[in-house]
Amino acid sequence: MISASFAGEARGQAIGTWSASSVIVTAGGPVLGGWLAQSFSWRYVFLINLPLAAVVLFVLRKHVVESRDEHAPRSIDVPGATLATLGLGLLIFGLIRLQGKLDGVGVASAIAGSIVLGGFLIVEKRSAQAMMPLRMFDSHRFAAANLYTLLLYTALGGSLFFVPFNLINVQGYSPLAAGCAMLPMVAMIALISPAAGRLAARTGARPLLAWGALIAALGFLAYARIGIGGSYWTTFFPASIILGIGAAGFVAPLTTTVMNSVNVSHAGIASAINNAVARTAGLFAVALLGIVLEGVFYSHFDRAIAHDALSTQSMAVLAHERSTIAAGHVPGGIPLSNYDLVKSRIDESYVRGFDAAMLLSALAAVVAISVALVMLPKGETVELTP
C-alpha cells in the first residue's frame, strides 16, 4: 500500500515511519505481555489481539484506499501453499528434535522437509499462478536484498529469542523487567528509521545496509560479553543501544530496496516474499541457533557436574529434566544442599551457549555486509509479465 501511495523520497520516508511504528508496537508487546503474565496469567496475552483487530478493521474501512494489480492471477496457488507449509513444518520439526541430541526422527524429518521444499521450488517455477514467482529473482537487486534479509533476520530472530531466557532464568529479571530491558533498542529504531528511509531514497541503500550490518554485528558482540550479574546499564543496556542503531540503519533501507527492485504494480508480491524470507529466517534461526546453544550448554554442563559431588537425587532429577535445563531453568526436586551449585552450573553453561549463539549472529551480520557491498547493484527493476 505504501508503494502504491508514495513515490521517490516520500516513499522512503513513509517506509521508515512504517518500520519505526512496527517496531514500537512489536516491542510494546513484551512489556505489556510481561506485565500481564506477572500480574495475572499468560493466557491474557492472547486477548490483546481482539481490540487491536477491531481498530485495524475500522481504520481499513474508513481510510485505506484500494489498490491492486489487474493482471494478477485470480486463483490461489494451493499446491504451492501446501508444499511450502508441509516442507517448512517438517524441516523445523526435525531441527527442533535435533536440539541437544542426535535423533533419527529429527534427521528423517529434516531431510523430508528439504525434499518437499525442493518440490515447492519446482512447482513454483512451472506454475502460472505461483504464490512465489521465481522470475522475481531475475532482478539481482531483489535477490541480493532477500539474501541480506535472510542473513540479518537469522541473526536478529535467533539471537533475540534467547535474550529473555537469559534475563529471567539466569540474571533473575522479572517478566516485566525483561520486557522493558529491550526498550532502548526499540527507541533507537523508532528515532532513526524515518531518517534512514529518507536517506536511502536520496543517496542509495548500499552504504546504510553495510553500516547497519556492521553496527548490528558490534551489538551482537556486546551481548556475547555480558556474562552473569553486573549492572543492567553496563551489560544489556549498551548492547541493546548498539543493536538498535544497527537495526535502524538497515530495516527501512532494506524495505526500500526491495520495493524499488520491482515495478510498483508488483510491490505487493515483492513485499510478501521479503516478509516470508524474514519470518522464515527467524524460524530457522531459533531452531539452528538452538542446536548450537544446547550443544555448547551440555558440553560445558556435563564436564562441570562430572567433578561435582552432587547427590544421587540431584543427578536423577537432572537426567530426567535434561531437555528443560538448557533454557537456564533449574528443575524442581533438587535438594536444597545442592541447589546453589546446580544453579551456578546451569547459569554458567547457558551463558556459554548464549555467547556462542551471539557470535554466530555477529558472523551472519558480517557476511551480510559483503552481500550489500558486493552483490547489491546500484539499481534495477524487473517487470513481471502476466
N, C-alpha and C positions, 0 to 999 in steps of 0.2 A: 504493500500500500504506500509506503514511503517513496519507493522508486516511481510509482505512478503519479505521485502528488508533488514531488520536488525534483529539481534538476541542478546540476553543477555543484557549486559550493554550498548552496542551500540544502542539497541532498546530504552532503557530508555532515553538515551541522545537525540536520534532522536525525540522521543515523546515530550521531554521537549523543544527542539528547535522549533518543530511544534507548541506547545502550546503557547510559547512566541511570535512566529510570528503571530499566530492567534489573540492574544490579542492586539498586536501592531497595526495591520491593523483595527481591530474592534474598538479600541479606537480612531484611527485616524478619523473614520467616524464622530463622533460627532463634532470634531474640524472643519473638512472640511465642514460638513453639517451646522454647526453653522455659519461659515463664509459665505457660500452661501445664507443661509436664511436671514442673517443680511444684506448682501451687495446686493443681487439680489432678489431671490424668493425661497421659499421652494421647488418649483417644480423642480428646477435644481438638487436637491439632487438625484433624480431618474436617472439622466443621468450619474452619477458616475459609474453605473454598466456596461455601454457599453464598455468603454476602458478596464476595469478590465476583463470582459468576453473575450475580444479579446486576451489579454495577456495570460489568462488561457488556451484558446484553442490552442494557439501557443505552449506554453510550453508542454501541454498534447501531442500534435502531435510529437514534436521533442524529448522529453526527458523522458517521462513516459513509463516504461516497463509494459506490460500487465500481470495481474495475475488473476487467477480465481479458483473457486472450481469446479472441473469437475463433482462432484456428486450433485451439487446444482440443484434444480428444474428449468426447463426452462420456466415454465409458471408463470403468475402473480397471486397473491392472491387477486383477485378482491373483493370477499365477505369480506375478512378481511379489505382491504383498505377502502371499502365503510363504513363498520360499525365503524371503527376507526375514520374516518373523521366525520361521522354523530354524533357519540357519543360525541366526543370532542367538536364539534361545538355547540350541544345542551347544554352541560354542561357549557361551558364557557359563552355562551349567557345568560343562566339562572343566573349564578353568577354575571355577569355584571348588569343584570336587578335588582338584589337584592341589589346593592350598594346604600346605603342611605335610602332604604325603603323596606318594605315587599311587594312583588309584586306577584300576583297569577300566571301570565305568567312566571315569573322568576322561581318560585318554580316548576311549572309543567315542564318547560324546563330542569331544573337541574335534576329532578327525571327521566325524559325520557332519558336524556343523560347517566345517570348512568346505567339505564336498558340496553341501547344499548351497552354500553361498556362491561357490563356483557355478552351480546350476543357475542361480539367480542372475549372475552376470551374463550367462549365455542367453537366458530368456529376455533380459533387458536389451541385449544387442539386436535380437531378432524381432522384438515386439513393436508393432506400430503404435501402441498406446502405453509405452513404458512409463512407469512411475519415476524411474531414474534414467532418462535418456543418456546413453553413454557418449553420444556425439557432443554433449556439453563439454566433455573433457578434451575436445579438439582445440579448445581455447587453452593455450599453455598458461595463460594468466589464471584462468579458473582452476585448472589442475593444480598449479603451484599453490594457489590460495587454500585449496582444500587439503593439500599435504601439510601446509603450515598449520592449518586448523587442527588436523589430526595430531600433530606433534604437541602443540601448545595446550590443547584441551585434554590430551592424555596427561600431560604434566599437571595441569590445574585440577582436573576432575579426580585423578587418582590420589594426588598428594593431599589435597584439602579434605578428602573423605576421611583421612586418618587423623587429622588435627583434633577433632572433638574427642576422640578416644584418648589422645594424649592429654588434653586439657582436663577431662573429667576423671579418667581412671588412673592416670599417672600423676598429674600435677594437683589433683584434688579440687578442681573448679566445680562450682555448681552448674547445672544445665543452663541457667540464665546467664551466668558469668561467661560460660563457654561461648554462648551465642553472641554476647557483646564483645568478646575478645577479637572477633574478626571485623568489627565495625571500622577500624582505621583503614583497612583495605578498601572497604566499600566507599568510604569518604573520598579516598584518592581517585577511585574510578569515577565517582559522581562529579567531582570537581573538574577533572581533567578531560574526560571523554568528549564532551561537546567541542572543546577547542581542538582536540586531536582529530576528530572527524572533519572539522572545518579545514584544518591544516592539511590533512591528507588529500582533500579535494582540490586544494590550491597548489600543493607542491609535489604530490605523489605520495604513495603509501609506503614505498620500499624503505626509506630511512626510518620512518616511525615503526614499521614492523620489526626491523632489525634492532633498533634501540629498545623497543618494548620487550622483545625476547631476551635481550642481554640483561636488562634490569630485572626481568622476571627470574632469570637464572640466578642472579645475585640474591633475590628474595628466597628462592628455594635453598640456596646455600646457607642463608641466615637461619632458616628453620632447622637445618641439619646440625647447627651448633648450639641448640637450645639446652640440651641436657635435662637434668632433673632439678627442680627447685629454682631459685633465683626469682628476681622481681619480674613481674609482667612487663614493666617498662624497659627492661634491658634484654628481654627474650622474645616473647611473642609480638610485642608492640612494634619494634623496628622491623622485624621480619614481615609483618602484615603491611606496614607502610611501604616498604620496598617492593613487595609483590604487587600491591595496589597500583603503585606508579607504573610498574612494568605492564600490568594488565591494561591500564588506561591508555598506554601507548599503542596497543595492538588491537583491542576489541573493536572500536569504531572503525579504524582504518582497514581492518580485515574485512568487515562487512561491506564497507565502501568498495573495496577491491573486488569482492565477489559480485556486487551489484553492477559495477561498471564493466565487468568482463563479458556480459551478455547484453543483447538488445533488451530494452526496457520491457517489451511485451513478454519476455521470458524471465523477468526478475523473480517472479513467484517461485518457479521451479528451481532457480539458482539458489534462492534463499532457503528453500526446503531441503535441497541436497546438502548445503553447507551446515544447516542446523542438524540434519541427520548425522553428518560426519562428526560434529561436535559432541552430540549426545552419545553416539557410538564410541567415540574416543574415551569419554568418561566412563562408559560401561566397561570397556576393555581394560582401562587403567585400573579400576577398582579390583578387577579380577587378577590382572597380571602383577601389579604392584603388591597386591595382597599375597601372591605367591612368594615374591621377593621378601616382603616384610616377615611373613611367617617362617620362611626358610632361615633367615638371619636370626629371628627370635628363638626358634627351637634349637638352633645350633649353639647359641650363647647360653640359653637357659639350661639345656641338658649338660653342658660342660660345667656350669656353675653348681648345680644341685648335686652333681656327682661327688663333689668334695664337701657337701654339707651334711651334717648329722641330723637329718630330718627323721621324724618318727614314721613308723610303718603306716599309720593313719594318714599322715600328710602325703606320703608317696602314693598311697592308694587313691586319695582324692585328686591329686594332680594328674594321675594316669587316667582317671575316669573323666575329668573335665578338661582334658588336653586341648580339645577343639575350641574352648572358650577363653583360655588364659592368654592366647596370642593377641587379644584385644586389650590387654593390660588389666584384665579383671581378675581379682583374687577370688577363687571359688569358695563357697561356704563349706564348712566342715573341717577347715584347717585348725588344728589345736592352737590355743592362744599362745602356747610356748613357742610355736614355730611361725606364727603369723607374720611378725615383723620381718623375719628373714625371707620368707616366701614372697611377701610384698616387695621387698627390696630387689629380689632376683627377677621378679616379673617386670617391675618398673625398668630395671637396667636393660633387660632383654628387649622390651618393647621399644625403648629409646634407640637401641642399636638398629632394630628393624626399621623404625621410623626414619632414622638418619639415612639408611640405605635407599629407602623409597624417595626421599627428598633429593638425594644425589642423582638418582636416575631421572627424576623430574628436571633437575638442572641440566643434565645431559641432553634431554629431549629439547629443552629450550635453546641450547647451543646449536643443535642441528637445525632448528627452525630458523636461526639467524642465517645459516648458509642457504636455506631454501629461499629466504627473502632476497638475499643479495645476488645469488647465482641463477636461480631458476625462475624468478618472477620478472617477466618482461615489463617494459615501461608502459605498454598499453595495447590492448587489442580487444575486440569483441567477437563473439561468434553468433551468427544468426541461424536459428533453427528453422527448418522448413517444415510445414505441416505434414 
